[in-house]
Structures are given as structure tokens and as C-alpha cells.
Amino acid sequence: MTTADTAERPAKSERWIRWVKKHWQGFAIAVLVAMAATFLSEHYGAPTMLFALLIGLSLGFLSEHDDLKPGLGFSAKHLLRLGVGLLGLQLAFTDVQALGGLSVGATSLLVVATLGLGIALSFATARRFAYGILSGGAVAVCGASAALAFSAVLPSHPKREEDTVLVVISVTVLSTVAMVLYPILFQSLNYSDLQTGFMIGATIHDVAQVVGAGYSVSEEAGLVATLVKMLRVACLPILVIVVHLSFRSRGQAGAFVPWFLTLFIVMAVTRSVLPIPEAVLWVMGQASQWMLVIAIAALALQTNLRAVTTVHPMLLIILVIETLFILGGAMLYATYFLN
């Protein structure tokens, strides 16, 4: 071993220690908020993401402390991307194939059309193209997780964090309302379990809410809803890559596909071709969920609450229109093609 090697080890160790000292306080605050949000979610039934956002926004004054900024920034950016990448393990392509070609095509069309509607409507706002991608992608794919994924590849903008928090709050609330009302609505209209399962999976954002709403109707509805939801999740890496490449063509993004999307695809392929033990899938799923909750807590802590509460009403109207659009499309398909 050379003298240079022995000198390099202490240098690397010192750099690591300095990095930890610089980031640990902000990271610890985000973890604490995430733990509080998880506790409240488990005891009161509301989504963890929503609690993390509300607690983080209420403690936004903490981000004024310079010591907390590096850790919060790391959590809101890098931890977020790792959590999105690990989401790929929730997706098994073999399960999606069980839906049948027509339902796969209809669901994919709904996702793309909702994203396109968001982009079209967003030109009524100052955010234009980027806000449409953020809101349309969140409603079309998987709510808060999709919003965070799209936000990670959009070019920087002074309002980007505010927009992301607004979209996450809105789609989480809308999805929670849908989880309660949609099963009642679909059953009151005398839809079959197959039709109800498809509509629940095609319209509700959060995976856990889809499963809960579907199985509250019947086992068949729950299974169909879960499969349709997984198909929507499968669209996420494709759409995010397309968005990334579109901004790259404008010179507003990096030259390569983001690493966390590559990780997402690798995880999904691994889940589809290898017999991964359920215990491993559960642990990785929990890890991904915790990373996303910590990331959204950090994002909320860095956000100006006054700016979020004084947004232009059109930004909220766009999200409601997108939600009603995907609901209407799913009901049309279920009514005329799933009889």
C-alpha cells in the first residue's frame, strides 16, 4: 500500500464526516415530519402524503435556518429520485397483460389524453407547458408519486416547488374523496364488479386507495382495479422520459435519461423476470414509501405557505377538470365495452 493510498483514506473519511455534519439536521427534521405524518395516517386514516404536506407547510419557518437548508434540499431532490426509482418493484408486467388488449389500450389512451388535456389547459396560466405536465401527469398516472417524478425532470423555475406542493395536495385530497365516493357512485348506477373495478383503477390516484376502494366492493373489483392501476404506473417511466427528451430538445434538460428512471425500469424488469421473495418486495416498498414521504415533507418545509394559499384559482380548476375528464372517459369505456 502506497503512502498516497493511506493519505487518501483519511481524506475521504473527513469529506464524508463534513457532508454528514452539513446535511443531517435538515434531513432529521424531514424524517421527524415523515414519522409524525405516518403516525397520524395510521391512526386517522387520511393519506400519509397529505399529513406530511400539512405538517411541513405549518413548519415552513424552519427552512429560514441556514443549517437546515442543505439537508432539506438533499431530501427533496436526491431522496425523492431514489424513492421514485424503487417504485418500479411494485410493477409486474405479467400482471398487466392479464387485462387484455382492449382494456390496456383504453387505459393507456386515457392516461395520454389526460396528460394532453393538462398541457392544453395550462396555457390559460402563466406556468404554461410545465404546469400542465405536472398536473396532468399526476391525475393521469399515480397522483403524488407521479407529480414528484415529473417535477424531478422539469427545468428549474421559481414557482416549481410551489406548483409541486399545490398539485400533490390537490390530487391527494381529490383521490381521497374519490376513494369514498366512487364505489358508492358506481354501485348506485348498477355497474358490474368488472366495470366498477376498471373505473376505480383508472381514476383513483394512490395505489393503496385503489386497492382499498376496489376490495370494498368485491374481490373481483379489487383485483381488476389493482391491475388497471398497475398499468397506469407502467406508463410513468415512458411519459417521464418523453417529457425529459422534449425539454432536452429545447436545451432545457440534461443529455441523458435521468438515473432514477433507469432504476425504475430495471426494478420493474427485475420484478417481472425474477422470483423475488415477498418479504424483499415488502421491505423495498416500505423503503420507497418512506423516501417519498420524507421528500415531500422536505419539499413542504421549503415552501412558502402564503404563496400556495394565494395561487390563481385556474390552477385548481385545471386539476378538477382533469379529474372529471379521466372519470368520464373511464365510465364511457366501462359502459360500452365492458358489458
N, C-alpha and C positions, 0 to 999 in steps of 0.2 A: 504494500500500500504506500503510495507516494505521499509526500508532505502536503501536496495540493489537495489530495483526497481528504486527508484528516482535517484540513482547514475548511474544506467546503461543507462538511457535516455541521459544525457549529454555526456556520453562516446560514445554512438552510433552516436549522432549528431556530435561530434568532428571528429570521424572517417570518416563520410560522407563528412564533410567540407574539411578535408585533402585530401580525394580522389578526390573531385571536383577540388581543387586547383592544384592537381598533373596532372590531365588529361585535363582540359578544354582548355588549349592553343593549344595543338596538335589537339584536336577534332575540335576546332574552325577553324583552318587552313584547315582541311579536308572538313568541311562544306562550307567554303568560296570557295574552289576549285569546290565543287559539284554545288554550286549555279551558279558560272561562267559557268561551263560546261552545265548546264541546260539552261541558258540564250542563250548561243551560239547555242545549239542544236535547240531550238525553233525558232531561227531567221535564221539559215543557213541550217537546215535540216539534218545535219550529226548526227550519234548516240551520245547520251549523254555520254555513257561509253568511247567512243573514245576521246571526248574532255576532260573528266576527267583524262584520262591517259596522254594525251599530256601535259595538264597544270601541272599535278602533277609531271611528269618527268622533265619538264623545271624548276620546283621549288625544285628539289631534294636536293639542297644545304641546305634547311631549316632543313632537318632532322638531320643535324650535331649539332643542338642546343639541348642540353640535356633536356631542359624544354619541348620540343615538343614530345620527343620520347614516353613517356607513353600514351599520348592521341592518337597519330598516331597508336601505337600498339594496343590499345583498339579498335579503329575504324576498323583497318584492320583485326582484328580477331573476336572479340565478336559481333560487329555490323554487320559484314559480315554474321555470322552464323544466327543471328536473322532475317536478311533480306531474307536469303535463306529459312528459316523455314516458313516465311509468304508467300512465293511464292505458297505454297500449296493451298491457297484460289483461285488461278487462275484456278485450275483444278477441273472439274466436271466429275466424272467417267461416268455419264449418257450420256454426250455428246460424249465421246469416243466410247461408244457402238454403236452409230449411224453409224460408219464407216463400220461395217460388219466384219465378222471373217477373211476373206482372207486379207483385207487391214490392219487389226490390226496385223495379223501375219507377213505380209510383212514389215510393218513399224518397228515392234519390231526386226525382223531379220536384217534389215538394221542398226538399232541402235547398236545391239550387234556386228554385223560384222565390223562396222566402228571402234568401240572401240577395237575389237580384232586386226584389221589391225594396229591401232595406237600402240598397245603394241608390235606387231611383228616388225614394222618398227623402233621402238625406240631402239631396240638392236643395231642399227647402230650408236647410240650416247652414250656418257658417262653417260647420265641420265638413260638409260635403261627403266626398267619397269614403273617407276613413271611418266616419261615424256610421255610415250605412253598413260597412263591412262588420264593424264591431257589434252593432245591434242586430242586424240581420243574421249574422253568423251565430250569435248567442241564441236567438229564438229558433233558428233552423236546426241547430245541431244538439248542443247539450248544455245550454244555459251558462252558468258562471264559468265552468271549466273551458268552454269554447271561447267565451269573452276574454278570458285570461290568455288563451293560446293565440287568438288573433291580435290581441294587444301587444304580444311579445314580438310580432313581426311587422307591425305597422311602424312607419317612420315617426321619429320623435315629434311631439307637438306640445305647446304649453298647456293645452287642455286635455291631453291624452289620459292622464291619471284620473281627472275628474270624470271624463266620459266613461272610463272603465268602471269606476265605482258606481256611477249612475246606472249603467247597464246591468251590472251584477245585482245591485239592489232591486232594480225593477223586474228583471227576469226571475229572480228568486221569489219575489212576492207574487208575481203573476203565476209562476209554476205551483206555488203553494196553494193558491186559490183554485187553480185548475185541478190539482190533486184531489181536492174536496168536492168540487162541483161537477167535474166531467163524468165520473162514474154515475152520479145521480142523473145528469142530463141524458147520457146515452141510454141508460136503462129506462128512463121515462119515455124515450122516443122508440122503445121496443127494438133496439138493435140487438143482434145476437151476441153471444160471448166472443165469437171470432171478430165481428165488426168492432165491438167495444174495445177489445184488446188492441186491434190495429190502431184505432183512433187515439187511445191512451198513449201507446208507444210512439206515435207520430207527432204528438202535440205537446206533451209534458216534457219539461227540460231535464230535470235531475233524474239520474238513473234510479236512485233509491225511491224517489217519489213515483216513478213509473211502476216499479215493482210493487210498491205499496198499493197504489190505485188499482193496478191490474188484478192482483190477487184478492183485493177486497170484493171484486165482482165474482171471480171463479178461478179455478186453476188453469183452465184453458185460456181465459182472458189474460191472466198473469203471464203465461208462457209466451203468447203471441206479442203482448206488449213489450216484454223484455227483448225478444228477437228483433222487433221493429226498432226499438231504442238502440240496440247494438249496431244495427245498420246505419242509423244516423251518426253514431260515434265513429263508424268506419269512414264516413265522409270527411271527418275532421282533418286528418293529415293531408288529404288530397286538396281540400279547399284552402288550407293554410299555405301549402306550397304554392298553389296558384296565386294567392294574394301576394306572397313573398316575391314571386317571379315578376308579377305585374309591377310592383314598386321597384324591383331591380332594373326593369327595362326603362324606368324613368330616372334611374340613377339615384334612387332614394333608399336602397337596401343593399345588404352585403352581397358578395358574389356567389355564395354557396347556399344550399339548403340548410336552414338552422339545425344545429346538432340535436336539439330536443325533438324535432320532427323525425330525424333519422332514428333516434332512440325509440320513439313511439312505434314506428314501422317495424323495427327489429323486435320489440317486445310483442307486438301483435302476431308477427310471423312465428316467433318462438312459441307463443301460446297455442298457435294453430297446428304446429307440426311436432311438438314435443309433449310428452305426458308429464306436465308439471304438477306436483302434488298440490292438493287443495290448500294445505297449510301454508305453502310458499305463496300461493296466489293471494291468500288472505293477508299475510304479512305485508306483501308488496302493495296490495290495495290500500291497507291502512297507512303505509308509509306515504303513498301518493296523496291520499286524502289529507293527512296531516301537513304535508308540504304545501298543498294548495290553500288550506285554511290559514297556515302561518303566513303565506304570501299575501293573501287577501287582507289579513289583519295588518300586515306591514303597509300595504297599499293604502288602507283606510287611515292608518295613523299618519301617513304623509299627505293626506288630502284635506283641503280646506272645506270644512263642513258648510260654511256660508255659501261658497261657490256652488256646491252640489245642490243646496236647497233653493238657489235662485236661478236655476237653469231655465232656458227657454221652454215653455210648455210643449213646443213642437217636438222636442227630443223625447218626451214621454209619450206623446201621441203616436210617434213613429213606432215605438215598441208595442203599443196596444194594437195598432193596425196590423203589424207583422204577426202578432199572436192570433188575432182573429182570422187573418189570411190562412195561416197554416191549419187552424182548426177547420175552417170552411173547406179547404182542399181535402183534408183527411175525411171529412164527413161525406163529401161528394164521391170520393173513391169507394168508401165503405158502402155507401148506399147503392151504387150502381154496378160495382164489380165484385163485391163480397157477399152477394145474396146467397 
